[in-house]
């Protein structure tokens, strides 16, 4: 059983990566979030926390604006993830 449960965080991380990337490209209309690429997701062992890593193309001021746009969209992204994931903590 240990092997099966240790794969779960990786599976959840991949689902989160896919949902966030898809949502950013199809549903986020904020012009600040232009050239953002989701590079990875780290999920805690108990699946209660996730850290999404992104790369932003452009000048430093473009990166800063993109991060502000992502911060603004965080609640919307969380709601999309809640619908996509069936995880009980």
Legacy VTK file of the C-alpha trace (Angstrom):
# vtk DataFile Version 3.0
C-alpha trace
ASCII
DATASET POLYDATA
POINTS 89 float
0.000 0.000 0.000
2.947 2.319 0.648
3.859 2.430 -3.039
0.381 3.386 -4.108
0.000 6.242 -1.600
3.446 7.669 -2.382
2.407 8.157 -6.031
-0.685 10.142 -5.082
1.064 13.519 -4.494
2.749 13.222 -7.901
-0.588 12.424 -9.554
-2.305 15.347 -7.844
0.609 17.652 -8.769
0.286 16.708 -12.442
-3.472 17.313 -12.380
-2.927 20.715 -10.763
-0.299 21.591 -13.377
-2.651 20.682 -16.209
-5.652 22.534 -14.759
-3.664 25.694 -13.978
-1.957 25.743 -17.382
-5.255 25.162 -19.189
-7.058 27.801 -17.147
-4.312 30.355 -17.758
-4.431 29.851 -21.518
-8.204 29.555 -21.961
-9.964 31.451 -19.197
-7.743 34.137 -17.671
-8.256 37.320 -19.665
-5.925 39.530 -17.627
-3.434 41.052 -20.099
-0.754 41.039 -17.386
-0.755 37.229 -17.500
0.568 36.987 -21.025
3.598 34.776 -21.322
3.341 32.622 -18.210
4.410 28.976 -18.298
3.684 26.544 -15.474
6.997 24.782 -14.868
6.100 22.549 -11.953
3.948 21.829 -8.938
5.018 20.568 -5.526
2.325 18.980 -3.362
2.690 18.176 0.328
2.477 14.523 1.350
-0.935 15.042 2.942
-2.176 16.890 -0.190
-3.159 19.947 1.858
-0.762 22.411 0.188
0.573 22.931 -3.299
3.182 25.307 -4.650
2.876 26.154 -8.345
6.069 27.288 -10.045
5.900 29.508 -13.117
8.224 31.144 -15.588
7.404 34.541 -17.053
8.918 35.766 -20.301
9.873 39.401 -20.758
11.529 42.272 -18.979
11.642 42.501 -15.173
8.689 44.922 -15.125
6.679 42.508 -17.321
7.454 39.722 -14.868
6.329 41.849 -11.938
3.036 42.692 -13.680
2.486 39.035 -14.571
2.999 37.983 -10.952
0.511 40.658 -9.851
-1.979 39.305 -12.392
-1.448 35.758 -11.133
-1.963 36.910 -7.551
-5.183 38.592 -8.641
-6.351 35.391 -10.351
-5.401 33.092 -7.440
-8.950 32.762 -6.091
-10.328 31.946 -9.536
-7.595 29.342 -10.062
-8.353 27.796 -6.663
-12.039 27.506 -7.561
-11.131 25.749 -10.827
-8.863 23.348 -8.942
-11.571 22.612 -6.384
-13.874 21.494 -9.183
-11.174 19.465 -10.939
-9.822 17.653 -7.883
-11.692 15.199 -5.710
-9.336 15.288 -2.751
-10.340 14.926 0.849
-7.909 16.165 3.502
LINES 1 90
89 0 1 2 3 4 5 6 7 8 9 10 11 12 13 14 15 16 17 18 19 20 21 22 23 24 25 26 27 28 29 30 31 32 33 34 35 36 37 38 39 40 41 42 43 44 45 46 47 48 49 50 51 52 53 54 55 56 57 58 59 60 61 62 63 64 65 66 67 68 69 70 71 72 73 74 75 76 77 78 79 80 81 82 83 84 85 86 87 88
